[in-house]
Amino acid sequence: MAETVFRVEGLSKYYKMGEVTVKALEDVSFEIHKGEFIVILGPSGSGKSTLLNIIGGMDMPSSGKVYFNDELVTDMNDKKLTAYRRNKVGFIFQFYNLMATLTAKENVELAAEICDYSLDVDEVMESVGLGDRKDHFPSQMSGGEQQRVAIARAVAKNPEILLCDEPTGALDFETGISILRVLKDVNLKYGNTVAVITHNTPIAQMADKVIKMRSGKITEIIENKNPIEPERIEW
């Protein structure tokens, strides 16, 4: 049995908007195991990003618990949450959030330098296909290359899990597939657990596990015995 990295129990998140209570998440429970490639699938407004923010330690639930390696994330103080986000979790978003005045390598080094067990930056940049682009600035790079820098920045921290929020959302089809290939290669080479949030149903075909969401609830959890390679995905 694979080691459990995340255990989520009865997670709910409510927002008060005037007289109205919005239920962003309602009684969500699941597990993520070490080394899995997870896709959290659902339409806009289904609670996917709220869920990512909570398990990534960027937000707190209204109720419920999140365990990371049996440590209760939802009970951490600010100091422990900062250390958790810095050393255990890598974030990749739809928009790259790179420092425009730094080269690609410097953007990656900036993240690696603040972590306890970071990887070799040059090796990571080679592994995501940026070996010959390290000295370029973001403005000199395509969208796909910038997303690769963002992936390298997250991977160089040597986190146990990569949380990816619509990582192909701002990219064309061919570039999106290349980014999914990079994420899968990182998953295999470094053993990172990878969780990809997306509304794009075909991407689920490459996952070991698919968590389907709608209206703040999990509607189905599918164990995929035969995940396909990213290059076979079409949308």
C-alpha angles and dihedrals in degrees: 000000000000118000114262112238099174129026116184118191126189095329117186132170123189129184124199113221106178107295092346127089113209115205104211092170129013125192097326118179132171144123133239119203131212114279096008123142104221129189117199103200131192146113124275110291095025093118099256098129092042088054092049092049091053098046088044091056095245095113138022127232126238087232140347134059139268119200123194111192087339092306113123106239093182090060097050122118121230094269093052092044090054091051090046093052092043100049110020107036133054118197126208119180138187090256116051102226093203124166104253094207094054128075120244091262093047090052089055094043091053090063096039094053095062095052130088101225106023124167128238105284096212092051092049092049090051090050092056093046099257101112092120096038101056095110096048122105120233091254088060093053135079122243091259092051091049090052089051088054089052090051092048090049090055095042095048089065086066093227123179092230136029115209111200120189110198092323092177096040096104096041137086120249099266093045091045091055091050090053091050087051090053092049091050092047090051089049091053099039101043100024093235116161106238126204116186120193114205145150089209106104099198091062088068089072091075095051129103087212132018122203110195118203136188131169093354095309136099108245098180142358115207126193105210110210094183111038114183129227115265091244090065093057117106130185 
